Amino acid sequence: MTAKPRPGGRSARNKAAVFEAAAALLAERGHEAVTMTDIAERAGMAATSLYRRWGDVRALIMEVAVEKLMRERPLPDTGSLRGDLLAWARPIATSLASREGSSFFRAVIATTTPAGADGSLRRAALNRRSEQMELMLERARKRGEKAPDLVELLDHVLAPLYMRALFGRPLGKAVADRLVDRLIARPKRPPGG
């Protein structure tokens, strides 16, 4: 029988030290110049411990980025689906438009695995945010609002914002507003469609 890590125990302190070290190194050097050994040294730990837990630096960077996103940008609860979606999409659009913004976007791109490679670590890190988005949509349904499913939200709001950032197209609140309004106005797609 293995012991479960205690909240606030050594495991939590070690994870916090690793995340702090990784975030500092990412800010100093950028994702392409950070190694597992660098993070381990800064955190005062053995690199083998980091490899055992995260497997590679890409998985660790992704988890650090998601953790930062969850902490700094909690999903809103404004009382309406449109309000929630606007409060969620506008900061994404403005962050992607800023020169210093979007460390999360850069981390996602940097941690993209080659075709055919196992992307389970990245999916696991992103699942927490997906679960939050599902809750936001479910709240709207409980209020009697016609809410899209998660895939529609990703396809019609988030993906266009990231593609615009990737290709240097204009971004900002007006773009976010237009995408949200188009999503809300879309007819509900049939199940499995």
N, C-alpha and C positions, 0 to 999 in steps of 0.2 A: 504494500500500500504506500503510495507516494503522498508526501505532505503537500497540501495546497498552499500557494503563496499567500501570505497574510497581507491584507490591504494596509498600505503604509509600512510594510516590513522591508526587509533588505532588498527583496526583488523589486519592489516599487521604487525604492531609493536608487537602485542601480539603473532601472529603466529611465528614471528622471535624469540621472547624470548622463546617460548615453544620449538621450534626446536633447538635453541642453548642449552637450558637446557637438552633436551633429548639427544642430541649428546654428550654433556659433560658427562652425567651420563652413557651412553652406553660405552663410552671410559673408564670410571673409573671402572665400575662394570660388564659390559656385559649385554646382553639383558635379561637374566633370572632373574637378581637381580634389575630391574628397575620397579617401579610402577608409576601409574598415579599421586599418591599423591607426590612422590619424585619429579617428573617433575614439578608439579604445584608449590610446595614449592620453587624449584630452580628458576622458572620463575616468582615468585611473584604473582601467580594467584590462584584462587580457583580451586580445583580439579573438582568441578561440571562443571565448564566452559569447561574443557578439555573433560570430559565425554560427555557433550552435543554435542561437535563438532566432536569428534573422536569415541565415543562409548566405546572403550577399548584401553588398552596400546598397543596391537598388531597392531591395525590400525594406531595408531600414530607412532609407530616405523617404520612401513612400509612406511608411507608417508615421514618421515624423511630420510629414506634410499634412496627412489626414488629421493627426492629433492637433496640429496648429489650426487647421481649418475648423475643426469642431469647437475648439476653445475660443477662437477669435470671431467666428461667424456662425453663431447658433441659428438654427432655422427659426423664422419668425412665427408668431401667432397673433395676427392682427384682427382676427374675427371674420375674415372673408378670404376666399380662395385667391381672388385677384390681388388683394392687399398682401397676402402671404407671398404670392409668386413675384410681385413687383419688389417687395422688400428683400426677397432672396436673389432675384436676377439682377437688379440694379447694381449692387456692390460687386457682383461678379464682372459685369460689363465694365464698370469703372476701373476695377482692379486690373483687368486684362488690358485696358487702354493705357494704363500708367506704365512708365518706364521701369519704375522700381517694383511694381506690383507683380502679382502672379507667380510667386515662388511655388505655389501648389501646381499651377499649370506646367511650369518648367520641370517640376519633379515628376509629374505624370508622364511627360514626354521622355524625360531622361530614364525613367524606369520601365519604359515599354520594352517588352520582351520580344525577341525575334519571332517571326512567324513559326508556329508549331511549338514554340517553347511553352513551358508551364507558366501560366499567368496567375496561378492560384494565390500567391502571396499578395499580389496587387489587388485581386478581387476581394480577398479577405479584408484588406485594409479599407477598401472602398465600401464594403458592405455596411459598415456602421453609418456612413452618410446616406446610403440608399435606404436603410431602415428609417432614418429620420425623415427623409423625403416621403416615404410611404406613409408615415404617421401624419405628416402635414396634409397629404391628399385624403387620408381617411378622416381626419377632422372635418375637412370640407364636406365629404360625403355625409357625415353624421349631422351636419348643419343643413342638409338637404341640397347642397350645391352639386352641380354636375362636374365632377372632377375627372381629369384624364388619368390614365394609368401611368406608372413610373416610366415605362418605355416611351410613351408619348411625350412626357415632360422632358426626358433626356433628348429625344429626337428633334423636338420642335423649339426648345429654348436653349438648353445647355450646349448641345452639339453646334448649333449655328454660332453661338458666342465664341466657342473655342476655335471653330474654323475661321471666323473673322480674325481672331487674334493670330492664328497661325499664318494667315495669308496677308496680314497687315491691312485689313479692311476696317472702315470706321466702326468704332464701338462707343458706347455710352448709354445713358439712361433712356434716351429716345429709342435706341435699338432694342434694349431690353423690354421697354413698354410695348413696342410693336410686336415682338415675338410672343410675349405673354398674352396680349389681346388676341392674336391669331390663334393661339392654342385654346383659349377659352371659347372662342367663337366656332371652333371646329366641331363638326358633328361627331358624336360618340361613335367610335369604330366598333364593328361587331366583334364578339369574342373570337380570338384566334386570327383576327384580320391584320 
